[in-house]
């Protein structure tokens, strides 16, 4: 094979591997976080929330992809996320309960609602899909359960379907090749089953990045807390997409920019536009589809949509909001 053709083939194959479908739509793109520090020990989060600090007794991570098995040196790994496919029993249970939300048997619907409530964030992806169901009862039950779960960071808190291995350059999607993991801790060695693991963090990012969903019911009067805190001097970068609609506005599809065809909410903001504020009582500002500003105050970021609360009962859709914080330079 000619050198130029060989280089093209290798690059194309690698691109195909990193473009493999996963649980996050941006998995194929270079990650936006820069590794600035690698702690002496890794941090492990289990499915039940247990935290473990220790060292993995492996040198490489093998990832089975649709294009073959990749071997990644542990020193090049930033984070590993274990997908729900590693626990087949869990996935089967979630799918059954989701289906039962639309059962003709009232008792089955109630049982499914209770069990999905216990599973919480583990069923978040399936519940979000069910919240757009044409079956009104399924839709209402799913929305109520999502409200109980609250706002999640979809990159950190929402379990993936497949495993993900994050490197400083790419996120590799597939199946991490181990059934259990040996962890050396200061209290002695531990052996943890893969299906019990959620996230393994091996490095600290410089930029803070989160993705949250802002549903139609999160109006400006009922803003949701994102869990993202900023400090004076930080740069806040937000990119938003998606559409929402409200029955009292004729079912019009609004983007995060909003529309001037329906007047303004609070005399300042176009109906349907994505708004933000810092802390519960802070002044509101328009986020729109893109926001990139240096922050002049401390506080938690809240997000909501410029529309009257009375219309939120009949709202559909959601905005997908990517939030990045570039910490102030000391």
URWO-V204068 format. One record per pair of residues at least 6 apart in sequence whose ideal C-beta (glycine too) atoms are under 8 Angstrom apart, sorted by the first residue. I is the first residue (numbers start at 1). J is the second residue. Records with the same first field share a line. If there is no record, write none. Layout:
I = J / J
This chain:
1 = 9
13 = 67
16 = 67
17 = 65 / 66 / 67 / 68 / 70 / 172
18 = 27 / 28 / 170 / 171 / 172 / 173
19 = 28
20 = 27 / 28 / 65 / 66 / 67 / 172 / 173 / 174
21 = 162 / 173
22 = 160 / 161 / 162 / 164 / 171 / 173
23 = 83 / 125 / 158 / 159 / 160 / 161 / 162 / 164 / 173
24 = 154 / 155 / 160 / 164 / 171 / 211
27 = 164 / 171 / 173
28 = 170 / 171
30 = 169 / 170
31 = 78 / 166 / 167 / 168 / 169 / 170 / 171
32 = 207 / 209 / 324
33 = 78 / 205 / 206 / 207 / 209
34 = 168 / 205 / 206 / 207
35 = 78 / 168 / 203 / 204 / 205 / 206
36 = 204 / 205 / 206
37 = 203 / 204
38 = 202 / 203 / 204
39 = 202 / 203 / 204
41 = 53 / 54 / 55
42 = 53 / 54 / 55 / 56 / 200 / 201 / 202
43 = 51 / 52 / 53 / 200 / 201
44 = 51 / 52 / 53 / 54 / 183 / 192 / 197 / 199 / 200 / 201
45 = 51 / 197 / 198 / 199 / 200 / 201
46 = 52 / 192 / 196 / 197 / 198
47 = 87 / 122 / 159 / 195 / 196 / 197 / 198
48 = 196
52 = 183 / 185 / 190 / 192
53 = 185 / 186
54 = 183 / 184 / 185 / 186 / 190
55 = 183 / 184
56 = 74 / 181 / 182 / 183 / 200
57 = 182 / 183 / 184 / 189
58 = 74 / 178 / 181 / 182
59 = 73 / 74
60 = 71 / 72 / 73 / 74
61 = 71 / 72 / 74 / 77 / 80 / 165 / 176 / 177
62 = 69 / 70 / 71 / 72 / 176 / 177 / 178
63 = 69 / 70 / 71 / 72 / 163 / 165 / 172 / 174 / 175 / 176 / 177
64 = 174 / 175 / 176 / 177
65 = 172 / 173 / 174
66 = 174
69 = 177
70 = 172 / 174
72 = 165 / 167 / 172
74 = 202
76 = 167 / 168
77 = 165 / 166 / 167 / 202 / 203
78 = 166 / 167 / 168 / 201 / 202 / 203 / 205
79 = 164 / 165 / 166 / 199 / 200 / 201 / 202 / 203
80 = 163 / 164 / 165 / 166 / 176 / 199 / 200 / 202
81 = 159 / 160 / 163 / 164 / 166 / 198 / 199 / 200
82 = 159 / 160 / 163 / 176 / 194 / 195 / 197 / 198 / 199 / 200
83 = 159 / 160 / 161 / 162 / 163 / 164 / 175
84 = 90 / 91 / 94 / 122 / 159 / 160 / 161
85 = 91 / 161 / 162 / 163 / 175
86 = 163 / 175 / 194 / 195 / 197
87 = 195
90 = 122 / 195
93 = 115 / 119
94 = 116 / 119 / 122 / 123 / 126
95 = 126
96 = 112
97 = 111 / 112 / 115 / 116 / 119 / 123
98 = 112 / 116 / 123 / 126 / 127 / 130
99 = 112
100 = 108 / 109 / 111 / 112
101 = 109 / 112 / 113 / 116 / 130 / 135 / 137 / 138 / 141 / 142
102 = 109 / 133 / 135 / 137 / 138
103 = 109 / 112
109 = 137 / 141
113 = 141 / 144 / 145
116 = 123 / 127 / 145
117 = 145 / 148
120 = 148 / 149
121 = 149 / 152 / 157 / 158 / 159
122 = 159
123 = 145
124 = 146 / 149 / 152 / 157 / 158 / 159
125 = 158 / 159 / 161
127 = 142 / 145 / 146 / 149
128 = 142 / 146 / 213
130 = 138 / 139 / 141 / 142
131 = 139 / 142 / 143 / 146 / 215
132 = 139 / 316
133 = 139 / 142
143 = 215 / 217
146 = 215
151 = 212 / 213 / 224 / 225 / 226 / 227
152 = 158 / 212
153 = 210 / 211 / 212 / 227
154 = 210 / 211 / 212 / 213
155 = 209 / 210 / 211
156 = 199 / 210
159 = 198
162 = 173 / 174 / 175
163 = 173 / 174 / 175 / 176
164 = 171 / 172 / 173
165 = 171 / 172 / 174 / 176
166 = 172
176 = 194
178 = 194
179 = 193 / 194
180 = 191 / 192 / 193 / 194
181 = 191 / 192 / 194 / 197
182 = 189 / 190 / 191
183 = 189 / 190 / 191 / 192
206 = 327
207 = 324 / 325 / 326 / 327
208 = 228 / 324 / 325 / 327
209 = 322 / 323 / 324 / 325
210 = 226 / 227 / 228 / 322 / 323
211 = 320 / 321 / 322 / 323
212 = 224 / 226 / 227 / 303 / 321 / 323
213 = 318 / 319 / 320 / 321
214 = 224 / 240 / 274 / 303 / 304 / 305 / 318 / 319 / 321
215 = 244 / 315 / 317 / 318
216 = 244 / 245 / 246 / 305 / 312 / 315 / 316 / 317 / 318
217 = 312 / 313 / 315
218 = 224 / 303 / 304 / 305 / 312
219 = 304 / 305 / 306 / 307 / 308 / 309 / 311 / 312
220 = 265 / 266 / 269 / 275 / 284 / 304 / 305 / 306 / 307
221 = 304 / 308 / 309
222 = 304 / 309 / 312
223 = 275 / 277 / 302 / 303 / 304
224 = 302 / 303 / 304
225 = 300 / 301 / 302
226 = 300 / 301 / 302 / 303 / 321 / 323
227 = 300
228 = 300 / 301 / 323 / 325
229 = 298 / 299 / 300 / 301
230 = 236 / 278 / 295 / 297 / 298 / 299 / 300 / 301 / 325
231 = 295 / 298 / 327 / 328
232 = 295 / 296 / 297 / 298 / 328
233 = 294 / 295 / 328 / 329
234 = 294 / 295 / 325 / 326 / 327 / 328
235 = 292 / 293 / 294 / 295 / 325 / 326 / 328
236 = 291 / 292 / 293 / 294 / 295 / 301 / 323 / 324 / 325
237 = 291 / 292 / 323 / 324 / 325 / 326
238 = 276 / 287 / 290 / 291 / 292 / 321 / 322 / 323 / 324
239 = 289 / 290 / 321 / 322
240 = 256 / 274 / 287 / 288 / 289 / 290 / 319 / 320 / 321 / 322
241 = 255 / 256 / 289 / 319 / 320
242 = 255 / 256 / 317 / 318 / 319 / 320
243 = 253 / 254 / 255 / 317 / 319
244 = 253 / 254 / 272 / 305 / 315 / 316 / 317 / 318 / 319
245 = 251 / 252 / 253 / 254 / 315 / 316 / 317
246 = 252 / 254 / 272 / 307 / 311 / 312 / 314 / 315 / 316
247 = 311 / 314 / 315
248 = 308 / 310 / 311 / 314
249 = 262 / 271 / 272 / 307 / 311
252 = 259 / 261 / 262 / 272
253 = 317
254 = 271 / 272 / 273 / 305
255 = 272 / 289
256 = 273 / 274 / 287 / 288 / 289 / 319 / 321
257 = 270 / 272 / 273 / 288 / 289
258 = 269 / 270 / 271 / 272 / 273 / 274 / 286 / 288 / 306
259 = 270 / 271 / 272
260 = 270
262 = 270 / 271 / 272
263 = 271
264 = 270 / 271 / 306
265 = 271 / 306 / 307 / 308
266 = 284 / 306
268 = 284
269 = 275 / 284 / 286 / 306
270 = 306
271 = 306 / 307
272 = 305 / 306 / 307
273 = 286 / 287 / 288 / 305 / 306
274 = 286 / 287 / 288 / 289 / 303 / 304 / 305 / 306 / 319 / 321
275 = 284 / 285 / 286 / 287 / 303 / 304 / 305 / 306
276 = 284 / 285 / 286 / 287 / 291 / 301 / 302 / 303 / 304
277 = 283 / 284 / 285 / 301 / 302
278 = 295 / 297 / 298 / 299 / 300 / 301 / 302
279 = 299 / 300 / 302
280 = 302
282 = 297 / 299 / 302
287 = 303 / 321
301 = 323
303 = 321
305 = 319
307 = 315
